[in-house]
Amino acid sequence: MKGVKELKRRLKGVKSIRKITKAMEMVAATKLRRLQERALATRPFARAIEGMVARVAAHADITASPLLAQPAKTLREAVVIVGADKGLCGSYNSNVHRTTVQHLRKLEAEGVQAEVWVFGKRAQGFFAKMRGLELRYAHPTAVEKVSYREVAQLAKQIVAAFETGSVQRVSLVGTRMLTLATYKPSVQALLPVARPAGNAEGADYILEPDANGILARLLPRNLEMQLYAAVLEALACEFASRRLAMKSASDNADEMSRFLSMEYNKARQSGITGELLEIIGGAEALNG
């Protein structure tokens, strides 16, 4: 059995760690609630612009926007990665990295050169070390502080790269929240945009200046909304994963504290019993 001092030191350390993990769990839960509110507030705008694009597309043609143009051959693809800035969030980071690496290997097998545009310090550090991979863009601030304006500026750079032919395809690697405890990284194609399906029958509205002009303006805005929604959803997944990871760590610390407390009490009681036996033995020796 381990010594009383060592058990007491370990018990004190476990309790200190438990305080930290519990505090991190509460912080993650608070931030998750705020991010969910932001995501819910964004959904009506995203749905509205998607519906508008579908209605206008029914009156437009394939030449309405260069974002609809399908390249004859794809030589280069831009991969936008929405990762995390910190760890201690379970398998969130490793899942994002694994999904991205699988997509990059698929592109390599197809003979397509990839460049990455990255959100998140962890993802930046991981992909910066990959040999032969170009890190085209690394977001300078924390993902948690990303604003719509910053996402819109990035979307403009991506659109410019696509329109000039620097890249022929653009994809997005982000994490989607299926439930509060289930998150799944996925690869989403952003550019070129698949022509939205629309139904012109029964239309009773007038388009000014024309359908092609309106669609050309709407598609970049729709791309901005897709990117921003992906960032918010990935952030919500990150903090949900961190909350679960810290809750699990706190529960494990509680269990270890109970075990160490029992061991400490046993060792302490054993020590007291040993001291009593020594005192009794010494007294009997003096009396004998």
C-alpha positions as CSV (number, residue, x, y, z in Angstrom):
1,M,0.0,0.0,0.0
2,K,1.3,3.5,-0.8
3,G,2.4,5.9,1.9
4,V,0.0,8.3,3.5
5,K,1.9,11.4,2.3
6,E,1.9,10.2,-1.3
7,L,-1.8,9.4,-1.3
8,K,-2.6,12.8,0.2
9,R,-0.5,14.5,-2.5
10,R,-2.2,12.6,-5.3
11,L,-5.7,13.3,-3.8
12,K,-5.0,17.0,-3.6
13,G,-3.7,17.0,-7.2
14,V,-6.8,15.2,-8.5
15,K,-9.2,17.6,-6.7
16,S,-7.3,20.6,-8.2
17,I,-7.6,19.1,-11.7
18,R,-11.3,18.5,-11.1
19,K,-11.9,22.2,-10.3
20,I,-10.2,23.2,-13.5
21,T,-12.2,20.7,-15.7
22,K,-15.4,21.7,-14.0
23,A,-14.8,25.3,-14.7
24,M,-13.9,24.6,-18.3
25,E,-17.1,22.5,-18.7
26,M,-19.2,25.5,-17.4
27,V,-17.4,27.9,-19.8
28,A,-17.9,25.6,-22.8
29,A,-21.6,25.2,-21.9
30,T,-22.0,29.0,-21.7
31,K,-20.2,29.6,-25.0
32,L,-22.1,26.8,-26.7
33,R,-25.4,28.3,-25.7
34,R,-24.4,31.7,-27.2
35,L,-23.1,30.1,-30.4
36,Q,-26.3,28.2,-30.9
37,E,-28.2,31.5,-30.5
38,R,-26.0,33.0,-33.2
39,A,-26.5,30.1,-35.5
40,L,-30.3,30.1,-35.0
41,A,-30.3,33.9,-35.8
42,T,-28.4,33.3,-39.0
43,R,-30.7,30.5,-40.4
44,P,-33.6,32.7,-41.5
45,F,-31.2,34.8,-43.6
46,A,-29.5,31.7,-45.1
47,R,-32.9,30.2,-46.0
48,A,-34.2,33.4,-47.4
49,I,-31.2,33.9,-49.8
50,E,-31.3,30.2,-50.8
51,G,-35.0,30.5,-51.7
52,M,-34.4,33.7,-53.6
53,V,-31.6,32.0,-55.6
54,A,-33.8,29.1,-56.5
55,R,-36.6,31.4,-57.7
56,V,-34.3,33.6,-59.7
57,A,-32.5,30.6,-61.2
58,A,-35.7,29.5,-62.8
59,H,-35.5,32.6,-65.1
60,A,-31.7,32.7,-65.6
61,D,-29.3,30.7,-67.8
62,I,-25.9,29.1,-67.3
63,T,-24.1,32.2,-68.4
64,A,-25.6,34.3,-65.6
65,S,-22.4,34.0,-63.4
66,P,-18.9,32.7,-63.8
67,L,-19.4,30.8,-60.6
68,L,-21.7,28.5,-62.5
69,A,-19.1,27.6,-65.1
70,Q,-17.9,24.0,-65.0
71,P,-14.2,23.8,-65.8
72,A,-13.1,21.5,-68.7
73,K,-10.3,20.1,-66.5
74,T,-9.5,20.5,-62.8
75,L,-5.8,21.1,-62.0
76,R,-6.0,22.9,-58.7
77,E,-8.5,22.9,-55.8
78,A,-8.8,25.3,-52.9
79,V,-9.8,23.5,-49.7
80,V,-11.3,25.7,-46.9
81,I,-10.8,24.1,-43.5
82,V,-12.7,25.2,-40.4
83,G,-10.8,23.8,-37.4
84,A,-10.2,24.8,-33.8
85,D,-7.8,27.1,-32.0
86,K,-7.4,24.9,-28.9
87,G,-7.4,21.3,-27.8
88,L,-9.1,19.6,-24.8
89,C,-12.2,19.0,-27.0
90,G,-12.1,15.2,-27.3
91,S,-11.6,13.8,-30.8
92,Y,-12.9,17.0,-32.6
93,N,-9.5,18.1,-33.9
94,S,-8.4,14.7,-35.0
95,N,-11.6,14.0,-36.8
96,V,-11.4,17.2,-38.8
97,H,-7.7,16.5,-39.6
98,R,-8.4,12.9,-40.6
99,T,-11.3,13.9,-42.9
100,T,-9.2,16.6,-44.6
101,V,-6.3,14.3,-45.1
102,Q,-8.5,11.7,-46.7
103,H,-9.9,14.4,-49.1
104,L,-6.4,15.6,-49.9
105,R,-5.2,12.0,-50.7
106,K,-8.2,11.6,-53.0
107,L,-7.3,14.8,-54.8
108,E,-3.7,13.6,-55.1
109,A,-4.9,10.3,-56.6
110,E,-6.9,12.3,-59.2
111,G,-3.9,14.4,-60.1
112,V,-5.4,17.6,-58.6
113,Q,-3.0,19.9,-56.7
114,A,-4.5,21.3,-53.4
115,E,-4.1,24.5,-51.5
116,V,-5.6,25.1,-48.1
117,W,-7.4,28.0,-46.6
118,V,-7.5,27.4,-42.8
119,F,-9.5,28.7,-39.8
120,G,-8.1,27.6,-36.4
121,K,-4.6,27.6,-34.9
122,R,-4.6,23.8,-34.4
123,A,-5.5,23.1,-38.0
124,Q,-2.9,25.7,-39.2
125,G,-0.2,24.0,-37.2
126,F,-1.1,20.5,-38.4
127,F,-1.3,21.3,-42.1
128,A,1.6,23.7,-42.2
129,K,3.8,20.6,-41.5
130,M,2.5,18.6,-44.4
131,R,5.1,18.3,-47.1
132,G,4.1,19.5,-50.5
133,L,0.9,21.2,-49.3
134,E,0.5,25.0,-49.9
135,L,-1.0,26.9,-47.0
136,R,-2.6,29.7,-49.0
137,Y,-4.5,31.4,-46.2
138,A,-4.4,31.2,-42.4
139,H,-7.0,33.2,-40.5
140,P,-5.0,35.6,-38.1
141,T,-7.5,35.7,-35.2
142,A,-9.4,33.2,-33.1
143,V,-12.2,31.4,-34.9
144,E,-14.5,32.3,-32.0
145,K,-14.1,35.9,-32.9
146,V,-14.7,35.6,-36.6
147,S,-17.3,38.1,-37.9
148,Y,-19.5,38.0,-40.9
149,R,-17.4,40.9,-42.5
150,E,-14.2,38.8,-42.2
151,V,-16.0,35.8,-43.8
152,A,-17.3,38.0,-46.6
153,Q,-13.8,39.3,-47.3
154,L,-12.5,35.8,-47.5
155,A,-15.3,34.8,-49.8
156,K,-14.4,37.6,-52.2
157,Q,-10.8,36.3,-52.3
158,I,-12.0,32.8,-53.0
159,V,-14.3,34.0,-55.8
160,A,-11.5,36.1,-57.3
161,A,-9.2,33.0,-57.3
162,F,-11.9,31.0,-59.0
163,E,-12.8,33.6,-61.6
164,T,-9.2,34.2,-62.6
165,G,-8.6,30.4,-63.0
166,S,-6.1,30.2,-60.1
167,V,-8.3,27.3,-58.8
168,Q,-10.9,25.3,-60.7
169,R,-12.7,24.0,-57.7
170,V,-13.4,25.0,-54.1
171,S,-14.5,22.7,-51.3
172,L,-15.2,23.2,-47.6
173,V,-14.3,20.8,-44.7
174,G,-16.4,21.6,-41.6
175,T,-18.2,19.8,-38.8
176,R,-22.0,19.4,-38.8
177,M,-23.9,18.8,-35.6
178,L,-26.3,15.9,-35.9
179,T,-27.2,15.9,-32.2
180,L,-25.8,17.6,-29.1
181,A,-23.5,14.6,-28.7
182,T,-22.9,13.6,-32.3
183,Y,-20.8,15.6,-34.7
184,K,-19.6,14.6,-38.2
185,P,-16.9,16.3,-40.3
186,S,-17.9,16.5,-44.0
187,V,-16.6,17.8,-47.3
188,Q,-18.9,20.2,-49.1
189,A,-18.4,21.5,-52.7
190,L,-18.6,25.2,-52.9
191,L,-17.5,26.2,-56.4
192,P,-18.4,25.8,-59.1
193,V,-22.0,26.3,-58.0
194,A,-24.4,23.7,-59.2
195,R,-27.2,25.5,-61.0
196,P,-30.1,25.7,-58.5
197,A,-33.3,24.0,-59.5
198,G,-36.2,26.4,-59.9
199,N,-39.7,26.4,-61.3
200,A,-40.8,29.3,-63.4
201,E,-44.4,28.2,-63.7
202,G,-46.9,30.4,-61.9
203,A,-44.4,33.2,-61.3
204,D,-46.2,36.5,-60.7
205,Y,-43.3,38.8,-60.0
206,I,-41.0,41.1,-62.1
207,L,-37.2,40.8,-62.0
208,E,-35.2,44.0,-62.4
209,P,-32.8,44.5,-64.0
210,D,-33.0,40.9,-65.2
211,A,-32.7,37.3,-63.9
212,N,-29.0,36.9,-64.9
213,G,-28.0,40.1,-63.3
214,I,-29.8,39.3,-60.0
215,L,-28.4,35.8,-59.9
216,A,-24.9,37.1,-60.5
217,R,-25.2,39.3,-57.4
218,L,-26.9,36.6,-55.3
219,L,-24.5,33.8,-55.8
220,P,-21.5,35.5,-54.0
221,R,-23.8,36.4,-51.1
222,N,-25.0,32.8,-50.9
223,L,-21.4,31.7,-50.7
224,E,-20.7,34.1,-47.9
225,M,-23.7,32.8,-46.0
226,Q,-22.6,29.2,-46.5
227,L,-19.1,29.9,-45.2
228,Y,-20.4,31.9,-42.2
229,A,-23.0,29.2,-41.3
230,A,-20.2,26.6,-41.6
231,V,-18.0,28.5,-39.2
232,L,-20.8,29.0,-36.6
233,E,-21.8,25.3,-36.8
234,A,-18.2,24.1,-36.5
235,L,-17.7,26.4,-33.4
236,A,-20.9,25.0,-31.8
237,C,-19.6,21.4,-32.4
238,E,-16.2,22.3,-30.9
239,F,-17.6,23.7,-27.7
240,A,-20.2,20.9,-27.4
241,S,-17.3,18.4,-27.8
242,R,-15.2,20.3,-25.2
243,R,-18.1,20.4,-22.8
244,L,-18.6,16.6,-23.1
245,A,-14.8,16.0,-22.8
246,M,-14.5,18.2,-19.6
247,K,-17.6,16.5,-18.1
248,S,-16.1,13.1,-18.7
249,A,-12.8,14.4,-17.1
250,S,-14.7,15.7,-14.1
251,D,-16.5,12.5,-13.6
252,N,-13.3,10.5,-13.8
253,A,-11.7,12.9,-11.3
254,D,-14.6,12.3,-8.9
255,E,-14.2,8.6,-9.2
256,M,-10.5,8.7,-8.7
257,S,-11.0,11.0,-5.7
258,R,-13.3,8.5,-4.1
259,F,-10.8,5.7,-4.7
260,L,-7.8,7.7,-3.4
261,S,-9.9,8.8,-0.3
262,M,-10.6,5.2,0.5
263,E,-6.9,4.2,0.0
264,Y,-5.8,7.2,2.1
265,N,-8.2,6.3,5.0
266,K,-7.0,2.7,4.9
267,A,-3.3,3.8,4.9
268,R,-4.0,6.3,7.7
269,Q,-5.9,3.8,9.8
270,S,-3.2,1.2,9.2
271,G,-0.6,3.7,10.4
272,I,-2.5,4.5,13.5
273,T,-3.0,0.8,14.3
274,G,0.7,0.2,13.8
275,E,1.6,3.0,16.2
276,L,-0.8,1.7,18.8
277,L,0.6,-1.7,18.6
278,E,4.1,-0.3,19.1
279,I,3.0,1.7,22.1
280,I,1.3,-1.4,23.6
281,G,4.3,-3.6,22.9
282,G,6.7,-1.0,24.5
283,A,4.5,-0.7,27.6
284,E,4.4,-4.5,28.0
285,A,8.1,-4.7,27.6
286,L,8.6,-2.2,30.4
287,N,6.2,-3.9,32.7
288,G,7.7,-7.3,32.0
